[in-house]
Amino acid sequence: QVQLVESGGGLVHPGGSLTLSCVASGFSFRNYAMGWYRQAPGKERELVAGIGSNIYRRTYEDAVKGRFSISRDNAKNTVWLQMNTLEPEDTAVYFCSKGRAGDWTGGFVSWGQGTQVTVSS
């Protein structure tokens, strides 16, 4: 079955950086879009970044453009989210997700257990 295991969350000061990692198993990783969602307390889960099976196709939520970067290594079944210049508003649980197909426009169908990111002074 599909397994998505996130790591790399933690507490960071405003302006700091974190890199989240997600190791996937149970499916043909290279053939599917992958994404990172986040959910803050009292808010709906939102797509932060997505990357297609074509690694050159990427999308970002407007609030993180220029600060976050998504990447993947199909040989390692791993997707990363590099987060720079973090803001308190980035505080949330971050979830790795598997696309329905090779492009994120088809939606996402599986999520990991999540990793907490807290941005605070």
N, C-alpha and C positions, 0 to 999 in steps of 0.2 A: 504494500500500500504506500501511498504518498507520505513521505515524511519530510518536514522542513524544520530545521533546527537552527534557531537564531542565537547569536552571541554578540557581545561587544557593548551592550548597554552599560549605563552607569550614571554617576553624578559628575557634572562638568560645570565650570563657571561660564557665565555669558561671554561670548567671544571665543570660546574654546572649540575643540574638535573631537569627534568620535568617529570610529568606523564600525559599522555593523556588518556582521557576516551571517550568511545563511548557507548551510550545507543541505543539499537536497538528495533524496533517494527514492527509489520505488517507481520511477518513470524515466522516460528518455529525455533527460534534462535539455539537451541541445535543441530539441524540437518545440519548446514551449517558451512563451513570454514569461518573464518573472517580474515581480513588483514588490514594492515596500509600501505598506499601509501604516497609518498611525491612528491611535484613538486616545484623545485626551479626556479627562473626567468630564462627564456631562455632555460630551460631544459625540457625533457620529464618526464611525471609522471613515477615513479618507485616504485616497491613493496619493502617495507622496511622489513616487517615481516608478516608472516602468521601463523595461528593456525587452525588446523583441528577440526572437530567435536569431534574427539578423541583428548583431550586436551594435550596428550603427543606428538603429532606430531606438530612440529613447524619448521619454516624455517626463515632464516634471510639473508638479503643482506650482502655481505662480508664486506662492509665498516662499518657495525654496530655490527657485531658479537662481543660478549663479552662486549658490552656497552648497548645495548638495550635488553629489554625482553618483550615479548608479553604474555598476560594471559587473561583468560576469566572466567566468572562466569555465568553458564547457568541459575541459579536461578534468577539472576538479569538482564539477557539479556544485559550484559555489557562485553566489551572487553577493555583492557588497553594496553598502550605502555609505559613501564618504560624506560626512556632515561637517561643514566648516562654519565659522562665525555663528555659532549656535546662540539662540535667543530663548528667553524663558518661555515664549509661546511655542517652542518646539518640544516642550515637555509633554510626553505621551508614552504609551506603550506602542512599540513598533513591531509590525508583523511582516514576515516574509510571506509571499504569496505566489502561487503557481497559476499561470494563465490557462484559459480554456483551450487556447491554440497558440500559434506562433506570434500573434500580435495581441497587444493588450486591449484592443478595441472589442475583442470578443469576451472580455470580462475575466474574472479570476474565480477559481473554484476551490482552492485549498489554501489554508493558512497555517503558519506555525503557531507555537504557543505564545510568542511575543517576548520582547525584551524591553525593560523599562529604561527610558532616557529621561533624566531630570536635569534641567538647566537652571541653576540657582547660584546666587552668590552667598 
